[in-house]
Amino acid sequence: MIPLDDEFRIGLEPWMDRAKCKGRPTEDYDIDNLPSPLLVANRRQAAAQLCQKCPVFAECAWYAYRYRIVGWVMAGIPVKLQRNEQHRAQLLGIAARAGIADAQKELSKGAA
C-alpha cells in the first residue's frame, strides 16, 4: 500500500495512479490490521492477496525499498520493523527481477 495520506506523504510518482490500492482505505494495508501475527502464513497470504495482480507491483516494491517504508503492506509483503532488512531484501529482489534499472544497480552493489 502506498501511504498517501498527509501524515505519510513522501512523494507522488506517476505510476501510483495505476496502483490497485489507489482509492482503497489506507487501513486495509496497515500491517496491524492483518490476521494475527501468530498465524504468519495467514498474514503473508492476506498481504499477497491485497496486491495480487497489481499492475505496478515492482514499482511499489522499489518505492518501499528506497523510502524504507515499514508498517504497511507493500508489493504484497507485510513490512515489519523487526524484520525490516529481510523485507527490504525481498522488495529489492522484486524490483530488480522486474527490470527496474536502479534496483538492479542497487542489488549489484550488494545492498539490501
SVG drawing of the C-alpha trace seen along z (x, -y; Angstrom):
<svg xmlns="http://www.w3.org/2000/svg" viewBox="-11 -16 40 36">
<polyline fill="none" stroke="black" stroke-width="0.4" points="0.0,0.0 1.3,-3.4 0.6,-5.5 -0.7,-8.7 -2.4,-10.5 -0.7,-13.7 1.0,-12.1 2.9,-9.7 3.2,-11.5 6.7,-11.1 6.3,-11.9 3.8,-11.1 5.0,-9.3 3.1,-8.8 2.8,-5.1 0.8,-5.5 -2.3,-6.4 -2.4,-2.8 -1.9,-1.1 -4.5,1.4 -4.6,-0.2 -5.4,-3.7 -8.7,-4.8 -8.9,-2.0 -8.8,-2.7 -5.3,-3.1 -6.1,-0.9 -6.6,2.1 -2.8,2.0 -1.8,1.4 0.1,4.5 -1.6,4.2 -4.9,5.0 -3.7,8.3 -4.6,11.6 -2.9,12.4 1.0,12.3 0.8,15.9 -0.6,17.0 2.4,16.0 1.2,17.9 -2.2,16.2 -0.6,12.8 1.6,13.4 -1.3,14.8 -3.5,11.8 -0.8,9.4 -0.1,11.1 -3.8,11.1 -4.1,7.4 -1.5,6.7 -2.3,9.6 -2.4,8.6 -1.4,5.0 0.0,3.5 2.7,1.6 3.8,4.3 7.5,3.8 7.4,0.0 5.8,0.3 8.5,2.7 11.2,0.3 9.4,-2.7 9.1,-0.8 12.8,0.2 14.0,-3.3 12.0,-5.1 12.4,-2.4 8.7,-2.1 7.6,0.1 4.3,0.9 2.5,1.3 1.8,4.0 3.9,3.0 4.2,5.2 2.4,8.0 4.9,8.0 3.9,7.0 6.9,4.9 7.6,5.0 10.3,3.1 11.5,6.2 12.3,7.9 13.0,4.8 16.3,5.9 14.8,9.2 11.7,7.5 13.9,4.8 15.9,7.6 12.6,9.1 11.4,5.8 14.7,5.1 14.7,8.5 11.1,8.0 12.0,4.6 15.3,5.9 13.8,9.0 11.1,6.8 13.8,4.9 13.9,1.6 17.4,0.4 18.0,-1.5 17.0,1.6 19.4,3.8 22.2,1.4 21.5,1.4 21.4,5.2 24.7,5.4 26.3,3.3 25.3,5.9 22.9,3.6 19.8,4.8"/>
</svg>
